[in-house]
Amino acid sequence: MTKLTIEKFDVPSVAMLEVCALICEHDLHHTVMEVDEDADTITLELQYTKQDRDAIHQIEDLIADNTDDEEDDEESE
């Protein structure tokens, strides 16, 4: 039996095309959960197996690379 992990990701709109390409390339099951126009993000729920972890790490890196630095500045104040 294959164990599935389900995780939600807030994807900045600027990273969405690259994230979608990875989702399609690795045939990951996904669901759009929410669109936040104010934050300019789309919340995706991804289901993946242990074999898909590399793709998930790439998605996490894309999100981190495209997250506004302003958020980090606000959190440190």
PyMOL commands that set and color helices and strands:
alter all, ss='L'
color gray80, all
select helices_A, chain A and resi 13-25+50-65+69-76
alter helices_A, ss='H'
color red, helices_A
select strands_A, chain A and resi 5-12+29-36+41-48
alter strands_A, ss='S'
color yellow, strands_A
deselect
rebuild
show_as cartoon
